[in-house]
């Protein structure tokens, strides 16, 4: 990698880190809006654990981006995180365990994988660095905009009666965990 390539990887690591921090802070700071978009959770400890891990991963990506050789570390961490979240989204939405809104997260995670792959496949000259920077910016903007729009939309909704027991059972299949 050249110095110019390191700058692109550093920017990508910081953008992905910010995305992961934002994704982790949302359920920690405002669980009601998070659950309106992504569904009620029975295991709050699990929700908080995943959120905390995302914040930690994002912070590590941002900090690693500035260190010598840190962009490679941030890349490995980013790819592992995005692939894991993408796999969970694609397995558990069709199984009915989580709401279809998680497919929006799947799209964002796929874009992060694409952005990291673009950085790893070939070192890009300064003139074409815009492609991977654009992919990172697009993933960050798409994820944040989608989350913001969904949260705002859900918060503006009038108070509706609680979901029926049948609807809740579709997403919460463990009655003993209630």
Phi and psi in degrees as GROMACS dihedral restraints (atoms count N, CA, C in turn):
[ dihedral_restraints ]
;  ai    aj    ak    al  type     phi  dphi    fc
    3     4     5     6     1   -91.3    20    10
    4     5     6     7     1   172.8    20    10
    6     7     8     9     1   -60.3    20    10
    7     8     9    10     1   -39.5    20    10
    9    10    11    12     1   -64.3    20    10
   10    11    12    13     1   -39.1    20    10
   12    13    14    15     1   -65.3    20    10
   13    14    15    16     1   -37.4    20    10
   15    16    17    18     1   -60.4    20    10
   16    17    18    19     1   -38.4    20    10
   18    19    20    21     1   -63.0    20    10
   19    20    21    22     1   -41.3    20    10
   21    22    23    24     1   -65.5    20    10
   22    23    24    25     1   -42.0    20    10
   24    25    26    27     1   -66.9    20    10
   25    26    27    28     1   -36.3    20    10
   27    28    29    30     1   -63.9    20    10
   28    29    30    31     1   -44.7    20    10
   30    31    32    33     1   -63.4    20    10
   31    32    33    34     1   -41.2    20    10
   33    34    35    36     1   -64.7    20    10
   34    35    36    37     1   -43.2    20    10
   36    37    38    39     1   -62.1    20    10
   37    38    39    40     1   -42.1    20    10
   39    40    41    42     1   -67.4    20    10
   40    41    42    43     1   -41.4    20    10
   42    43    44    45     1   -63.5    20    10
   43    44    45    46     1   -45.3    20    10
   45    46    47    48     1   -66.6    20    10
   46    47    48    49     1   -37.8    20    10
   48    49    50    51     1   -61.1    20    10
   49    50    51    52     1   -43.9    20    10
   51    52    53    54     1   -62.7    20    10
   52    53    54    55     1   -41.1    20    10
   54    55    56    57     1   -60.4    20    10
   55    56    57    58     1   -46.3    20    10
   57    58    59    60     1   -66.0    20    10
   58    59    60    61     1   -38.4    20    10
   60    61    62    63     1   -64.1    20    10
   61    62    63    64     1   -45.8    20    10
   63    64    65    66     1   -61.1    20    10
   64    65    66    67     1   -42.9    20    10
   66    67    68    69     1   -65.2    20    10
   67    68    69    70     1   -31.2    20    10
   69    70    71    72     1   -81.3    20    10
   70    71    72    73     1   -34.3    20    10
   72    73    74    75     1   -72.8    20    10
   73    74    75    76     1   -32.5    20    10
   75    76    77    78     1   -53.5    20    10
   76    77    78    79     1   -56.5    20    10
   78    79    80    81     1   -68.7    20    10
   79    80    81    82     1   -19.3    20    10
   81    82    83    84     1   -79.7    20    10
   82    83    84    85     1   -39.8    20    10
   84    85    86    87     1   -88.1    20    10
   85    86    87    88     1   -31.9    20    10
   87    88    89    90     1  -144.4    20    10
   88    89    90    91     1    73.3    20    10
   90    91    92    93     1   -57.1    20    10
   91    92    93    94     1   -35.5    20    10
   93    94    95    96     1   -60.5    20    10
   94    95    96    97     1   -43.3    20    10
   96    97    98    99     1   -69.9    20    10
   97    98    99   100     1   -37.7    20    10
   99   100   101   102     1   -61.0    20    10
  100   101   102   103     1   -44.0    20    10
  102   103   104   105     1   -73.5    20    10
  103   104   105   106     1   -26.1    20    10
  105   106   107   108     1   -66.3    20    10
  106   107   108   109     1   -36.1    20    10
  108   109   110   111     1   -81.1    20    10
  109   110   111   112     1   -46.1    20    10
  111   112   113   114     1  -106.1    20    10
  112   113   114   115     1     2.6    20    10
  114   115   116   117     1    97.9    20    10
  115   116   117   118     1   153.0    20    10
  117   118   119   120     1   -63.9    20    10
  118   119   120   121     1   144.3    20    10
  120   121   122   123     1  -113.3    20    10
  121   122   123   124     1   137.5    20    10
  123   124   125   126     1   -90.9    20    10
  124   125   126   127     1   -31.8    20    10
  126   127   128   129     1  -104.5    20    10
  127   128   129   130     1    86.2    20    10
  129   130   131   132     1   -61.7    20    10
  130   131   132   133     1   -34.1    20    10
  132   133   134   135     1   -61.7    20    10
  133   134   135   136     1   -37.4    20    10
  135   136   137   138     1   -69.6    20    10
  136   137   138   139     1   -42.1    20    10
  138   139   140   141     1   -58.8    20    10
  139   140   141   142     1   -46.5    20    10
  141   142   143   144     1   -69.1    20    10
  142   143   144   145     1   -35.0    20    10
  144   145   146   147     1   -66.2    20    10
  145   146   147   148     1   -48.1    20    10
  147   148   149   150     1   -62.5    20    10
  148   149   150   151     1   -41.6    20    10
  150   151   152   153     1   -61.6    20    10
  151   152   153   154     1   -44.7    20    10
  153   154   155   156     1   -63.4    20    10
  154   155   156   157     1   -40.4    20    10
  156   157   158   159     1   -62.8    20    10
  157   158   159   160     1   -41.3    20    10
  159   160   161   162     1   -63.0    20    10
  160   161   162   163     1   -40.8    20    10
  162   163   164   165     1   -63.0    20    10
  163   164   165   166     1   -45.1    20    10
  165   166   167   168     1   -63.0    20    10
  166   167   168   169     1   -41.6    20    10
  168   169   170   171     1   -64.8    20    10
  169   170   171   172     1   -44.7    20    10
  171   172   173   174     1   -61.7    20    10
  172   173   174   175     1   -44.0    20    10
  174   175   176   177     1   -61.7    20    10
  175   176   177   178     1   -41.8    20    10
  177   178   179   180     1   -64.1    20    10
  178   179   180   181     1   -40.6    20    10
  180   181   182   183     1   -62.6    20    10
  181   182   183   184     1   -43.5    20    10
  183   184   185   186     1   -64.6    20    10
  184   185   186   187     1   -45.6    20    10
  186   187   188   189     1   -67.4    20    10
  187   188   189   190     1   -39.6    20    10
  189   190   191   192     1   -68.1    20    10
  190   191   192   193     1   -29.0    20    10
  192   193   194   195     1   -58.2    20    10
  193   194   195   196     1   -30.9    20    10
  195   196   197   198     1   -87.5    20    10
  196   197   198   199     1   -18.7    20    10
  198   199   200   201     1   -81.0    20    10
  199   200   201   202     1   156.4    20    10
  201   202   203   204     1   -63.3    20    10
  202   203   204   205     1   125.0    20    10
  204   205   206   207     1    73.4    20    10
  205   206   207   208     1     3.3    20    10
  207   208   209   210     1   -71.3    20    10
  208   209   210   211     1   -27.7    20    10
  210   211   212   213     1   -62.8    20    10
  211   212   213   214     1   -35.8    20    10
  213   214   215   216     1   -66.7    20    10
  214   215   216   217     1   -40.3    20    10
  216   217   218   219     1   -63.5    20    10
  217   218   219   220     1   -45.5    20    10
  219   220   221   222     1   -62.6    20    10
  220   221   222   223     1   -36.6    20    10
  222   223   224   225     1   -63.2    20    10
  223   224   225   226     1   -49.4    20    10
  225   226   227   228     1   -60.9    20    10
  226   227   228   229     1   -43.3    20    10
  228   229   230   231     1   -65.2    20    10
  229   230   231   232     1   -42.0    20    10
  231   232   233   234     1   -64.9    20    10
  232   233   234   235     1   -43.0    20    10
  234   235   236   237     1   -66.1    20    10
  235   236   237   238     1   -44.0    20    10
  237   238   239   240     1   -62.7    20    10
  238   239   240   241     1   -43.0    20    10
  240   241   242   243     1   -66.8    20    10
  241   242   243   244     1   -48.7    20    10
  243   244   245   246     1   -62.9    20    10
  244   245   246   247     1   -41.7    20    10
  246   247   248   249     1   -65.7    20    10
  247   248   249   250     1   -39.8    20    10
  249   250   251   252     1   -65.8    20    10
  250   251   252   253     1   -47.3    20    10
  252   253   254   255     1   -65.9    20    10
  253   254   255   256     1   -38.8    20    10
  255   256   257   258     1   -62.1    20    10
  256   257   258   259     1   -45.6    20    10
  258   259   260   261     1   -61.8    20    10
  259   260   261   262     1   -44.3    20    10
  261   262   263   264     1   -61.4    20    10
  262   263   264   265     1   -43.4    20    10
  264   265   266   267     1   -61.1    20    10
  265   266   267   268     1   -44.7    20    10
  267   268   269   270     1   -75.7    20    10
  268   269   270   271     1   -20.7    20    10
  270   271   272   273     1   -87.7    20    10
  271   272   273   274     1   -45.1    20    10
  273   274   275   276     1   -89.2    20    10
  274   275   276   277     1   -18.4    20    10
  276   277   278   279     1   -68.8    20    10
  277   278   279   280     1   -52.2    20    10
  279   280   281   282     1   -61.9    20    10
  280   281   282   283     1   -28.5    20    10
  282   283   284   285     1   -76.4    20    10
  283   284   285   286     1    -9.2    20    10
  285   286   287   288     1    81.0    20    10
  286   287   288   289     1    11.5    20    10
  288   289   290   291     1   -81.8    20    10
  289   290   291   292     1   -29.3    20    10
  291   292   293   294     1  -132.7    20    10
  292   293   294   295     1   157.9    20    10
  294   295   296   297     1   -68.1    20    10
  295   296   297   298     1   155.6    20    10
  297   298   299   300     1   -62.3    20    10
  298   299   300   301     1   -17.8    20    10
  300   301   302   303     1   -63.2    20    10
  301   302   303   304     1   -18.7    20    10
  303   304   305   306     1   -66.6    20    10
  304   305   306   307     1   -15.7    20    10
  306   307   308   309     1   -67.3    20    10
  307   308   309   310     1   -25.2    20    10
  309   310   311   312     1   -65.4    20    10
  310   311   312   313     1   -40.9    20    10
  312   313   314   315     1   -64.9    20    10
  313   314   315   316     1   -39.0    20    10
  315   316   317   318     1   -58.8    20    10
  316   317   318   319     1   -41.6    20    10
  318   319   320   321     1   -63.0    20    10
  319   320   321   322     1   -43.4    20    10
  321   322   323   324     1   -64.4    20    10
  322   323   324   325     1   -42.6    20    10
  324   325   326   327     1   -64.7    20    10
  325   326   327   328     1   -37.9    20    10
  327   328   329   330     1   -63.7    20    10
  328   329   330   331     1   -37.7    20    10
  330   331   332   333     1   -66.9    20    10
  331   332   333   334     1   -36.9    20    10
  333   334   335   336     1   -64.5    20    10
  334   335   336   337     1   -41.3    20    10
  336   337   338   339     1   -61.7    20    10
  337   338   339   340     1   -40.7    20    10
  339   340   341   342     1   -63.0    20    10
  340   341   342   343     1   -42.8    20    10
  342   343   344   345     1   -65.2    20    10
  343   344   345   346     1   -42.8    20    10
  345   346   347   348     1   -68.4    20    10
  346   347   348   349     1   -37.1    20    10
  348   349   350   351     1   -64.1    20    10
  349   350   351   352     1   -40.0    20    10
  351   352   353   354     1   -61.8    20    10
  352   353   354   355     1   -33.5    20    10
  354   355   356   357     1   -75.1    20    10
  355   356   357   358     1   -30.9    20    10
  357   358   359   360     1   -89.9    20    10
  358   359   360   361     1   -30.0    20    10
  360   361   362   363     1   -67.4    20    10
  361   362   363   364     1   -44.7    20    10
  363   364   365   366     1  -148.9    20    10
  364   365   366   367     1   134.7    20    10
  366   367   368   369     1   -64.3    20    10
  367   368   369   370     1   130.1    20    10
  369   370   371   372     1   -96.5    20    10
  370   371   372   373     1   135.9    20    10
  372   373   374   375     1   -66.3    20    10
  373   374   375   376     1   161.2    20    10
  375   376   377   378     1   -55.3    20    10
  376   377   378   379     1   -33.2    20    10
  378   379   380   381     1   -69.1    20    10
  379   380   381   382     1   -25.1    20    10
  381   382   383   384     1  -111.2    20    10
  382   383   384   385     1     8.2    20    10
  384   385   386   387     1   -60.9    20    10
  385   386   387   388     1   -22.1    20    10
  387   388   389   390     1   -58.8    20    10
  388   389   390   391     1   -29.1    20    10
  390   391   392   393     1   -60.9    20    10
  391   392   393   394     1   -50.6    20    10
  393   394   395   396     1   -74.8    20    10
  394   395   396   397     1   -32.5    20    10
  396   397   398   399     1   -65.3    20    10
  397   398   399   400     1   -40.0    20    10
  399   400   401   402     1   -63.9    20    10
  400   401   402   403     1   -42.5    20    10
  402   403   404   405     1   -62.6    20    10
  403   404   405   406     1   -41.6    20    10
  405   406   407   408     1   -65.6    20    10
  406   407   408   409     1   -45.1    20    10
  408   409   410   411     1   -63.7    20    10
  409   410   411   412     1   -39.4    20    10
  411   412   413   414     1   -64.6    20    10
  412   413   414   415     1   -42.6    20    10
  414   415   416   417     1   -63.9    20    10
  415   416   417   418     1   -44.1    20    10
  417   418   419   420     1   -63.9    20    10
  418   419   420   421     1   -47.4    20    10
  420   421   422   423     1   -65.4    20    10
  421   422   423   424     1   -43.6    20    10
  423   424   425   426     1   -63.3    20    10
  424   425   426   427     1   -45.2    20    10
  426   427   428   429     1   -64.5    20    10
  427   428   429   430     1   -46.3    20    10
  429   430   431   432     1   -68.3    20    10
  430   431   432   433     1   -43.8    20    10
  432   433   434   435     1   -64.4    20    10
  433   434   435   436     1   -44.2    20    10
  435   436   437   438     1   -62.9    20    10
  436   437   438   439     1   -46.6    20    10
  438   439   440   441     1   -61.1    20    10
  439   440   441   442     1   -43.2    20    10
  441   442   443   444     1   -64.3    20    10
  442   443   444   445     1   -44.5    20    10
  444   445   446   447     1   -63.6    20    10
  445   446   447   448     1   -46.0    20    10
  447   448   449   450     1   -63.6    20    10
  448   449   450   451     1   -42.7    20    10
  450   451   452   453     1   -64.0    20    10
  451   452   453   454     1   -45.8    20    10
  453   454   455   456     1   -62.8    20    10
  454   455   456   457     1   -41.4    20    10
  456   457   458   459     1   -63.8    20    10
  457   458   459   460     1   -42.7    20    10
  459   460   461   462     1   -69.5    20    10
  460   461   462   463     1   -35.6    20    10
  462   463   464   465     1   -72.1    20    10
  463   464   465   466     1   -29.3    20    10
  465   466   467   468     1   -79.2    20    10
  466   467   468   469     1   -18.0    20    10
  468   469   470   471     1   -60.1    20    10
  469   470   471   472     1   145.4    20    10
  471   472   473   474     1   -68.1    20    10
  472   473   474   475     1   153.2    20    10
  474   475   476   477     1   -62.0    20    10
  475   476   477   478     1   120.9    20    10
  477   478   479   480     1  -106.2    20    10
  478   479   480   481     1   157.7    20    10
  480   481   482   483     1   -57.7    20    10
  481   482   483   484     1   152.5    20    10
  483   484   485   486     1   -56.0    20    10
  484   485   486   487     1   152.7    20    10
  486   487   488   489     1   -60.1    20    10
  487   488   489   490     1   148.6    20    10
  489   490   491   492     1   -67.2    20    10
  490   491   492   493     1   160.2    20    10
  492   493   494   495     1   -60.2    20    10
  493   494   495   496     1   -35.3    20    10
  495   496   497   498     1   -66.8    20    10
  496   497   498   499     1   -43.2    20    10
  498   499   500   501     1   -63.8    20    10
  499   500   501   502     1   -45.6    20    10
  501   502   503   504     1   -62.6    20    10
  502   503   504   505     1   -37.1    20    10
  504   505   506   507     1   -64.5    20    10
  505   506   507   508     1   -26.0    20    10
  507   508   509   510     1   -64.8    20    10
  508   509   510   511     1   -36.2    20    10
  510   511   512   513     1  -100.6    20    10
  511   512   513   514     1   -20.0    20    10
  513   514   515   516     1  -122.6    20    10
  514   515   516   517     1    96.1    20    10
  516   517   518   519     1   -95.1    20    10
  517   518   519   520     1     0.7    20    10
  519   520   521   522     1  -111.0    20    10
  520   521   522   523     1    88.6    20    10
  522   523   524   525     1   -60.8    20    10
  523   524   525   526     1   -27.9    20    10
  525   526   527   528     1   -69.4    20    10
  526   527   528   529     1   -22.4    20    10
  528   529   530   531     1   -83.0    20    10
  529   530   531   532     1    -7.0    20    10
